[in-house]
Amino acid sequence: MMESKGQPDQNETPEDVATLYSWANLHGAKYRDFSAARAQTREKARERVEQAIEEEKLRARQASEPQRQIEAARAQEEARKADLAAQQAGLEAARQAALQSQAVQQAARDAQQELARRVAQQAAQPSPWEPQRPERYAPPSDPQPETPSREVRRSVPESFTPPPYRPAESQAPNFAMREESYTPPRQSWTNQAHDPRESAPRPAWLTPDRTESPQSQPPPPTPPAATEDTLQGSRDRLASRWYALQGIFEGGVAPTQSAPAPTVARAPVMAVFSLAGGVGKTSLVATLGRALSARGERVLLVDTAAYGLMPFFFGARDQRPGLLRTFSPPLASGDAPIQMITLDPEILGPETAAQEPLTIEISTHARGVGRVIVDLATASGATTRRVLRLNPQVLVPLVPDMSSVVSVSSIDAFFQRNYGTGKLPLPHYVLNQFDPSLPLHLDIREVLREQLGDRLLPFVLRHAPAVSEALAEGMTIMDYAPNSAVVEDFVTLAGWVKSLSAPAITGFRGVRWSER
């Protein structure tokens, strides 16, 4: 027992330094061995995990390989079907093109055959312009020998008269005036000043040809008196009938003849009147003239206020009273130009003159235009009475307020005194600056309908702030905001004006062209 106690414990810390150092080396070696073994174990575990992951990936690739092959095969099949569809579409397009080409060729062949057939028919029929050949003379049974001095002549029979030429109905020229609505660009008009004595006749190529009924056709000319059956007699007879043949028989020089003067119809007159200012009278006249210009009418606007604003609606920068001015639309526009003149009735002469000077001035400047629109000076009874001598249609713009309702009876009474009984109808009225969202405007329209009946136009001119903006820009609302709703209203108003009276047309039928 004592021996067991005398043996020291190996795990007990020794007391001397040498023993302690030996003990530390022994335990450190054990620890290092244990650490190395543990690192090896961990490395082997990591390798086993990586190997397991690789095996799992391999199994996944092996499992997905058939699916990828199936998808690749499916994609190839779809691509093959798409190529086949494209080839079929190309073949179908080629087939359609061939069919169309065959149809065009067949139509061309049919047209050629039809043309050849018509040419053959015309060749087979005798021409109405060629005289019928007289029957050959049958000599007697005992013919006399002809002498060499006998002159053999072939002439046109005396009984033949060429029929007057009349074009077919399908070939009759149709120069109908343009009536479609037009949306003009926002461009300023240019104005040209003319001498007041100048007139602008309408050229022949702008005038629609008149169609005549069979009853109004001139009777066929009577056959000329019998003349000597000679070649010179035939020439004289044909040359006296046809103008162009005279130049042929006389060596290419046609005789000079004065062409008949064109017949000018009187232009209808529309007068715009107002009893008070601020109703948009001048703006209505300018815009109405612009709307009629878009329909192809050549309009004369007459401003009876000495210094009115009407020229500024067409890009003018000044006022020139007494001077006829022409405002031309932009070059790209097909609209007709607008003529304008400002007349001051007070300086033209008294109203009681034998020949009233204001109406003479208006009639003088109205030559060559299709319509005249007069902007009457506000509340000027003397100017209105003078313009009424032209027998105009009168239009009165009203704004939907109480003043318009009260003034209608006074306006009618004024025109009844100056028109006289049964001369001209009373004026028409139109609501201007109308706002359908306001109950007052709707109620006033109903009251005016009861007062005026059919003389109140069934449409209105709606309120639009752009009208004032257009004047500030030097143009009408037709050019400033062509897509606005109020433009449609003015187009409707222009159609109503044309329904009252057609524009004057200068007739040029029978006028021959001349070489200058």
FENLIN-V546957 format. One record per residue. N is the residue number from 0. RES is the residue in three letters. SS is DSSP state (H for helix, E for strand, C for the rest). OMEGA is omega in radians with two decimals (NA if undefined). D_LAST is the distance of its C-alpha to the last C-alpha in whole Angstrom. Layout:
N & RES & SS & OMEGA & D_LAST
N & RES & SS & OMEGA & D_LAST
//
This chain:
0 & MET & C & 3.14 & 163
1 & MET & H & 3.12 & 164
2 & GLU & H & 3.11 & 162
3 & SER & H & 3.10 & 159
4 & LYS & H & -3.11 & 159
5 & GLY & H & 3.12 & 159
6 & GLN & C & -3.11 & 156
7 & PRO & C & 3.08 & 153
8 & ASP & C & -3.09 & 150
9 & GLN & C & -3.13 & 147
10 & ASN & C & -3.12 & 144
11 & GLU & C & -3.10 & 146
12 & THR & C & -3.12 & 145
13 & PRO & C & -3.07 & 147
14 & GLU & C & -3.12 & 149
15 & ASP & C & -2.99 & 149
16 & VAL & H & -3.10 & 146
17 & ALA & H & 3.12 & 146
18 & THR & H & 3.13 & 147
19 & LEU & H & -3.13 & 144
20 & TYR & H & 3.11 & 142
21 & SER & H & 3.13 & 143
22 & TRP & H & -3.14 & 142
23 & ALA & H & 3.14 & 139
24 & ASN & H & 3.14 & 138
25 & LEU & H & -3.12 & 139
26 & HIS & H & 3.09 & 137
27 & GLY & H & 3.12 & 134
28 & ALA & H & 3.10 & 134
29 & LYS & H & -3.10 & 135
30 & TYR & H & 3.13 & 131
31 & ARG & H & 3.10 & 129
32 & ASP & H & -3.14 & 130
33 & PHE & H & -3.14 & 129
34 & SER & H & 3.13 & 126
35 & ALA & H & 3.12 & 125
36 & ALA & H & 3.14 & 126
37 & ARG & H & 3.11 & 124
38 & ALA & H & 3.10 & 121
39 & GLN & H & -3.14 & 121
40 & THR & H & 3.13 & 122
41 & ARG & H & 3.14 & 118
42 & GLU & H & 3.11 & 117
43 & LYS & H & 3.12 & 118
44 & ALA & H & 3.11 & 117
45 & ARG & H & 3.11 & 113
46 & GLU & H & 3.13 & 113
47 & ARG & H & 3.13 & 114
48 & VAL & H & 3.12 & 111
49 & GLU & H & 3.11 & 109
50 & GLN & H & 3.12 & 110
51 & ALA & H & 3.12 & 110
52 & ILE & H & 3.11 & 106
53 & GLU & H & 3.11 & 105
54 & GLU & H & 3.13 & 107
55 & GLU & H & 3.10 & 105
56 & LYS & H & 3.11 & 102
57 & LEU & H & 3.12 & 102
58 & ARG & H & 3.13 & 103
59 & ALA & H & 3.10 & 100
60 & ARG & H & 3.11 & 98
61 & GLN & H & 3.14 & 100
62 & ALA & H & -3.09 & 99
63 & SER & H & -3.12 & 96
64 & GLU & H & 3.11 & 95
65 & PRO & H & 3.14 & 95
66 & GLN & H & 3.10 & 92
67 & ARG & H & 3.10 & 90
68 & GLN & H & 3.12 & 90
69 & ILE & H & 3.14 & 89
70 & GLU & H & 3.11 & 86
71 & ALA & H & 3.11 & 85
72 & ALA & H & 3.12 & 85
73 & ARG & H & 3.11 & 84
74 & ALA & H & 3.10 & 81
75 & GLN & H & 3.13 & 80
76 & GLU & H & 3.13 & 80
77 & GLU & H & 3.11 & 78
78 & ALA & H & 3.11 & 76
79 & ARG & H & 3.12 & 76
80 & LYS & H & 3.13 & 75
81 & ALA & H & 3.09 & 72
82 & ASP & H & 3.13 & 71
83 & LEU & H & 3.12 & 72
84 & ALA & H & 3.12 & 69
85 & ALA & H & 3.11 & 67
86 & GLN & H & 3.12 & 67
87 & GLN & H & 3.12 & 67
88 & ALA & H & 3.10 & 64
89 & GLY & H & 3.10 & 62
90 & LEU & H & 3.13 & 63
91 & GLU & H & 3.11 & 62
92 & ALA & H & 3.11 & 59
93 & ALA & H & 3.13 & 58
94 & ARG & H & 3.11 & 59
95 & GLN & H & 3.12 & 57
96 & ALA & H & 3.11 & 54
97 & ALA & H & 3.12 & 55
98 & LEU & H & 3.12 & 55
99 & GLN & H & 3.12 & 52
100 & SER & H & 3.10 & 51
101 & GLN & H & 3.13 & 52
102 & ALA & H & 3.12 & 51
103 & VAL & H & 3.13 & 47
104 & GLN & H & 3.12 & 48
105 & GLN & H & 3.11 & 49
106 & ALA & H & 3.11 & 46
107 & ALA & H & 3.10 & 44
108 & ARG & H & 3.12 & 46
109 & ASP & H & 3.14 & 46
110 & ALA & H & 3.12 & 42
111 & GLN & H & 3.11 & 42
112 & GLN & H & 3.12 & 45
113 & GLU & H & 3.11 & 43
114 & LEU & H & 3.11 & 40
115 & ALA & H & 3.13 & 42
116 & ARG & H & 3.14 & 44
117 & ARG & H & 3.10 & 40
118 & VAL & H & 3.12 & 39
119 & ALA & H & 3.12 & 42
120 & GLN & H & 3.13 & 42
121 & GLN & H & 3.12 & 39
122 & ALA & H & -3.13 & 40
123 & ALA & H & -3.11 & 43
124 & GLN & C & 3.11 & 41
125 & PRO & C & -3.14 & 39
126 & SER & C & 3.13 & 36
127 & PRO & C & -3.11 & 35
128 & TRP & C & 3.14 & 32
129 & GLU & C & 3.13 & 34
130 & PRO & C & 3.10 & 37
131 & GLN & C & 3.13 & 40
132 & ARG & C & 3.09 & 42
133 & PRO & C & 3.13 & 45
134 & GLU & C & -3.13 & 48
135 & ARG & C & -3.12 & 50
136 & TYR & C & 3.11 & 52
137 & ALA & C & -3.11 & 55
138 & PRO & C & 3.09 & 57
139 & PRO & C & -3.09 & 60
140 & SER & C & 3.13 & 64
141 & ASP & C & -3.04 & 64
142 & PRO & C & 3.07 & 61
143 & GLN & C & 3.12 & 60
144 & PRO & C & -3.13 & 59
145 & GLU & C & 3.08 & 55
146 & THR & C & -3.13 & 54
147 & PRO & C & -3.08 & 52
148 & SER & C & -3.11 & 50
149 & ARG & C & -3.11 & 49
150 & GLU & C & 3.13 & 45
151 & VAL & C & -3.12 & 45
152 & ARG & C & 3.01 & 41
153 & ARG & C & -3.09 & 40
154 & SER & C & 3.11 & 38
155 & VAL & C & 3.11 & 37
156 & PRO & C & -3.12 & 39
157 & GLU & C & -3.09 & 39
158 & SER & C & -3.09 & 40
159 & PHE & C & 3.06 & 37
160 & THR & C & -3.13 & 34
161 & PRO & C & 3.13 & 32
162 & PRO & C & 3.11 & 32
163 & PRO & C & -3.11 & 29
164 & TYR & C & 3.06 & 27
165 & ARG & C & 3.12 & 28
166 & PRO & C & 3.09 & 28
167 & ALA & C & 3.14 & 31
168 & GLU & H & -3.13 & 32
169 & SER & H & -3.13 & 33
170 & GLN & H & -3.13 & 29
171 & ALA & C & -3.13 & 28
172 & PRO & C & -3.12 & 25
173 & ASN & C & 3.12 & 27
174 & PHE & C & -3.11 & 25
175 & ALA & C & 3.13 & 28
176 & MET & C & -3.05 & 28
177 & ARG & C & -3.09 & 30
178 & GLU & C & -3.07 & 33
179 & GLU & C & 3.10 & 35
180 & SER & C & -3.05 & 37
181 & TYR & C & 3.09 & 36
182 & THR & C & -3.02 & 38
183 & PRO & C & 3.07 & 36
184 & PRO & C & 3.13 & 37
185 & ARG & C & 3.11 & 39
186 & GLN & C & -3.13 & 36
187 & SER & C & 3.06 & 35
188 & TRP & C & 3.06 & 32
189 & THR & E & -3.11 & 29
190 & ASN & E & 3.12 & 28
191 & GLN & E & 3.14 & 26
192 & ALA & E & 3.13 & 26
193 & HIS & E & 3.03 & 24
194 & ASP & C & -3.10 & 24
195 & PRO & C & -3.10 & 26
196 & ARG & C & -3.12 & 24
197 & GLU & C & 3.04 & 21
198 & SER & C & -3.09 & 21
199 & ALA & C & 3.12 & 19
200 & PRO & C & -3.11 & 18
201 & ARG & C & -3.13 & 19
202 & PRO & C & -3.05 & 16
203 & ALA & H & -3.07 & 16
204 & TRP & H & 3.05 & 17
205 & LEU & H & -3.05 & 20
206 & THR & C & 3.09 & 22
207 & PRO & C & -3.13 & 24
208 & ASP & C & 3.13 & 24
209 & ARG & C & 3.09 & 27
210 & THR & C & -3.10 & 30
211 & GLU & C & 3.10 & 32
212 & SER & C & 3.13 & 35
213 & PRO & H & -3.12 & 36
214 & GLN & H & -3.10 & 38
215 & SER & H & 3.13 & 34
216 & GLN & C & 3.11 & 33
217 & PRO & C & -3.14 & 32
218 & PRO & C & 3.13 & 35
219 & PRO & C & -3.11 & 34
220 & PRO & C & 3.12 & 33
221 & THR & C & -3.14 & 36
222 & PRO & C & 3.11 & 36
223 & PRO & C & -3.14 & 35
224 & ALA & C & -3.11 & 37
225 & ALA & C & 3.10 & 39
226 & THR & C & 3.14 & 38
227 & GLU & C & -3.06 & 39
228 & ASP & C & 3.10 & 39
229 & THR & C & 3.11 & 37
230 & LEU & H & 3.12 & 34
231 & GLN & H & 3.10 & 32
232 & GLY & H & 3.10 & 33
233 & SER & H & 3.11 & 32
234 & ARG & H & -3.13 & 29
235 & ASP & H & -3.11 & 28
236 & ARG & H & 3.14 & 30
237 & LEU & H & -3.11 & 27
238 & ALA & H & 3.12 & 24
239 & SER & C & -3.10 & 25
240 & ARG & C & -3.03 & 25
241 & TRP & C & -3.07 & 22
242 & TYR & H & -3.04 & 19
243 & ALA & H & -3.12 & 18
244 & LEU & H & 3.14 & 21
245 & GLN & H & 3.13 & 20
246 & GLY & H & 3.13 & 17
247 & ILE & H & -3.10 & 20
248 & PHE & H & -3.09 & 23
249 & GLU & C & 3.04 & 21
250 & GLY & C & 3.05 & 20
251 & GLY & C & 3.14 & 16
252 & VAL & C & -3.14 & 15
253 & ALA & C & -3.14 & 14
254 & PRO & C & -3.13 & 15
255 & THR & C & 3.11 & 13
256 & GLN & C & 3.12 & 14
257 & SER & C & 3.14 & 14
258 & ALA & C & 3.12 & 14
259 & PRO & C & 3.14 & 18
260 & ALA & C & 3.13 & 18
261 & PRO & C & 3.11 & 19
262 & THR & E & -3.08 & 23
263 & VAL & E & 3.10 & 24
264 & ALA & C & -3.14 & 28
265 & ARG & C & -3.11 & 30
266 & ALA & C & 3.08 & 30
267 & PRO & E & -3.06 & 34
268 & VAL & E & 3.02 & 36
269 & MET & E & 3.12 & 39
270 & ALA & E & -3.14 & 41
271 & VAL & E & -2.99 & 44
272 & PHE & E & 3.02 & 47
273 & SER & C & 3.14 & 50
274 & LEU & C & -3.14 & 53
275 & ALA & C & 3.12 & 54
276 & GLY & C & 3.09 & 52
277 & GLY & C & -3.13 & 53
278 & VAL & C & 3.12 & 52
279 & GLY & C & -3.07 & 48
280 & LYS & H & -3.11 & 46
281 & THR & H & 3.09 & 43
282 & SER & H & 3.12 & 43
283 & LEU & H & -3.12 & 43
284 & VAL & H & -3.11 & 40
285 & ALA & H & -3.10 & 38
286 & THR & H & 3.08 & 39
287 & LEU & H & 3.07 & 39
288 & GLY & H & 3.11 & 35
289 & ARG & H & 3.12 & 35
290 & ALA & H & 3.09 & 36
291 & LEU & H & 3.06 & 34
292 & SER & H & 3.10 & 31
293 & ALA & H & 3.09 & 32
294 & ARG & C & 3.07 & 32
295 & GLY & C & 3.14 & 28
296 & GLU & C & 3.01 & 29
297 & ARG & C & -2.96 & 27
298 & VAL & E & 2.98 & 30
299 & LEU & E & 3.08 & 30
300 & LEU & E & -3.13 & 34
301 & VAL & E & 3.11 & 35
302 & ASP & E & -3.11 & 38
303 & THR & C & 2.97 & 41
304 & ALA & C & -2.99 & 43
305 & ALA & C & -3.10 & 42
306 & TYR & C & 3.13 & 42
307 & GLY & C & -3.09 & 42
308 & LEU & C & -3.00 & 42
309 & MET & H & -3.14 & 39
310 & PRO & H & -3.08 & 36
311 & PHE & H & 3.08 & 39
312 & PHE & H & -3.09 & 39
313 & PHE & H & 3.01 & 35
314 & GLY & C & 3.12 & 36
315 & ALA & C & 3.11 & 35
316 & ARG & C & 3.13 & 38
317 & ASP & C & 3.11 & 38
318 & GLN & C & -3.11 & 38
319 & ARG & C & -3.13 & 35
320 & PRO & C & 3.07 & 36
321 & GLY & C & -3.10 & 34
322 & LEU & C & 3.11 & 31
323 & LEU & E & -3.11 & 28
324 & ARG & E & 3.12 & 28
325 & THR & E & 3.12 & 26
326 & PHE & E & -3.07 & 28
327 & SER & E & 3.12 & 27
328 & PRO & C & 3.06 & 29
329 & PRO & C & -3.07 & 29
330 & LEU & C & -3.12 & 27
331 & ALA & C & -3.09 & 29
332 & SER & C & 3.07 & 29
333 & GLY & C & -3.09 & 27
334 & ASP & C & 3.12 & 28
335 & ALA & C & 3.08 & 26
336 & PRO & C & -3.13 & 26
337 & ILE & E & 3.05 & 29
338 & GLN & E & -3.05 & 28
339 & MET & E & 3.06 & 31
340 & ILE & E & 3.09 & 32
341 & THR & E & -3.10 & 36
342 & LEU & C & 3.07 & 37
343 & ASP & C & -3.07 & 41
344 & PRO & H & -3.06 & 42
345 & GLU & H & -3.11 & 44
346 & ILE & H & -3.14 & 42
347 & LEU & H & -3.12 & 40
348 & GLY & C & -3.09 & 42
349 & PRO & C & 3.14 & 45
350 & GLU & C & -3.05 & 46
351 & THR & C & -3.13 & 47
352 & ALA & C & -3.12 & 44
353 & ALA & C & 3.05 & 43
354 & GLN & C & -3.02 & 39
355 & GLU & C & -2.98 & 40
356 & PRO & H & -3.09 & 38
357 & LEU & H & 3.14 & 38
358 & THR & H & 3.09 & 37
359 & ILE & H & 3.11 & 34
360 & GLU & H & -3.13 & 33
361 & ILE & H & -3.14 & 33
362 & SER & H & 3.14 & 31
363 & THR & H & -3.11 & 28
364 & HIS & H & -3.11 & 27
365 & ALA & C & 3.14 & 28
366 & ARG & C & 3.11 & 25
367 & GLY & C & 3.09 & 23
368 & VAL & C & -3.11 & 26
369 & GLY & C & -3.08 & 28
370 & ARG & E & 3.10 & 31
371 & VAL & E & 3.06 & 33
372 & ILE & E & -3.06 & 36
373 & VAL & E & 3.03 & 38
374 & ASP & E & -3.10 & 41
375 & LEU & C & 3.09 & 43
376 & ALA & C & -3.03 & 46
377 & THR & C & 3.05 & 49
378 & ALA & C & 3.11 & 52
379 & SER & C & -3.13 & 50
380 & GLY & H & -3.11 & 50
381 & ALA & H & 3.13 & 48
382 & THR & H & -3.14 & 45
383 & THR & H & 3.13 & 46
384 & ARG & H & -3.13 & 47
385 & ARG & H & 3.14 & 43
386 & VAL & H & -3.14 & 41
387 & LEU & H & 3.08 & 43
388 & ARG & H & 3.09 & 42
389 & LEU & H & 3.14 & 39
390 & ASN & C & -3.09 & 41
391 & PRO & C & 2.85 & 40
392 & GLN & E & -3.05 & 42
393 & VAL & E & 3.09 & 45
394 & LEU & E & -3.11 & 46
395 & VAL & E & 3.05 & 49
396 & PRO & E & 3.11 & 50
397 & LEU & E & 2.97 & 53
398 & VAL & E & -3.05 & 55
399 & PRO & C & 3.05 & 59
400 & ASP & C & -3.07 & 61
401 & MET & H & -3.14 & 64
402 & SER & H & 3.13 & 61
403 & SER & H & 3.14 & 59
404 & VAL & H & -3.10 & 61
405 & VAL & H & -3.02 & 63
406 & SER & H & -3.08 & 59
407 & VAL & H & -3.11 & 58
408 & SER & H & 3.12 & 60
409 & SER & H & 3.12 & 59
410 & ILE & H & 3.11 & 55
411 & ASP & H & 3.13 & 55
412 & ALA & H & 3.11 & 57
413 & PHE & H & -3.11 & 55
414 & PHE & H & 3.06 & 52
415 & GLN & H & 3.12 & 54
416 & ARG & H & -3.03 & 55
417 & ASN & H & 3.07 & 51
418 & TYR & H & -2.97 & 50
419 & GLY & C & -3.07 & 52
420 & THR & C & 3.02 & 54
421 & GLY & C & -3.13 & 52
422 & LYS & C & -3.12 & 48
423 & LEU & C & 3.11 & 47
424 & PRO & C & 3.11 & 49
425 & LEU & C & -3.05 & 51
426 & PRO & C & 2.99 & 49
427 & HIS & E & -3.10 & 49
428 & TYR & E & 3.08 & 51
429 & VAL & E & 3.11 & 50
430 & LEU & E & 3.14 & 53
431 & ASN & E & 3.13 & 51
432 & GLN & E & -3.08 & 53
433 & PHE & E & 3.12 & 55
434 & ASP & C & -3.08 & 58
435 & PRO & C & 3.12 & 60
436 & SER & C & -3.13 & 63
437 & LEU & C & 3.13 & 64
438 & PRO & H & 3.14 & 66
439 & LEU & H & 3.13 & 65
440 & HIS & H & 3.12 & 62
441 & LEU & H & -3.14 & 63
442 & ASP & H & 3.13 & 65
443 & ILE & H & 3.09 & 62
444 & ARG & H & 3.12 & 60
445 & GLU & H & 3.12 & 63
446 & VAL & H & 3.14 & 64
447 & LEU & H & 3.07 & 60
448 & ARG & H & 3.11 & 60
449 & GLU & H & -3.13 & 63
450 & GLN & H & -2.95 & 61
451 & LEU & H & -3.12 & 58
452 & GLY & H & -3.09 & 58
453 & ASP & H & -3.14 & 54
454 & ARG & H & 2.96 & 52
455 & LEU & E & -3.06 & 53
456 & LEU & C & -3.06 & 51
457 & PRO & C & 3.09 & 52
458 & PHE & C & -3.10 & 51
459 & VAL & C & 3.00 & 51
460 & LEU & E & -3.01 & 50
461 & ARG & E & 3.13 & 52
462 & HIS & C & 3.14 & 53
463 & ALA & C & 3.08 & 52
464 & PRO & C & -3.12 & 52
465 & ALA & H & 3.12 & 49
466 & VAL & H & 3.10 & 47
467 & SER & H & 3.10 & 48
468 & GLU & H & 3.14 & 48
469 & ALA & H & 3.11 & 44
470 & LEU & H & 3.10 & 44
471 & ALA & H & 3.10 & 46
472 & GLU & C & 3.13 & 43
473 & GLY & C & 3.13 & 40
474 & MET & C & 3.06 & 39
475 & THR & C & 3.13 & 40
476 & ILE & H & 3.12 & 43
477 & MET & H & -3.14 & 40
478 & ASP & H & -3.07 & 39
479 & TYR & H & -3.13 & 42
480 & ALA & C & -3.03 & 44
481 & PRO & C & -3.11 & 42
482 & ASN & C & -3.12 & 45
483 & SER & C & -3.08 & 48
484 & ALA & H & -3.09 & 49
485 & VAL & H & 3.07 & 48
486 & VAL & H & 3.07 & 44
487 & GLU & H & 3.12 & 45
488 & ASP & H & -3.14 & 46
489 & PHE & H & 3.05 & 43
490 & VAL & H & 3.07 & 41
491 & THR & H & 3.11 & 44
492 & LEU & H & 3.10 & 43
493 & ALA & H & 3.08 & 39
494 & GLY & H & 3.10 & 40
495 & TRP & H & 3.12 & 42
496 & VAL & H & 3.12 & 40
497 & LYS & H & 3.11 & 37
498 & SER & H & 3.10 & 40
499 & LEU & H & -3.10 & 41
500 & SER & C & 3.11 & 37
501 & ALA & C & 3.12 & 34
502 & PRO & C & 3.11 & 31
503 & ALA & C & -3.12 & 29
504 & ILE & C & 3.07 & 26
505 & THR & E & -3.10 & 22
506 & GLY & E & 3.12 & 22
507 & PHE & C & -3.12 & 19
508 & ARG & C & -3.12 & 20
509 & GLY & C & 3.12 & 19
510 & VAL & C & -3.06 & 15
511 & ARG & C & 3.08 & 13
512 & TRP & C & -3.13 & 10
513 & SER & C & 3.13 & 6
514 & GLU & C & -3.13 & 4
515 & ARG & C & NA & 0
//
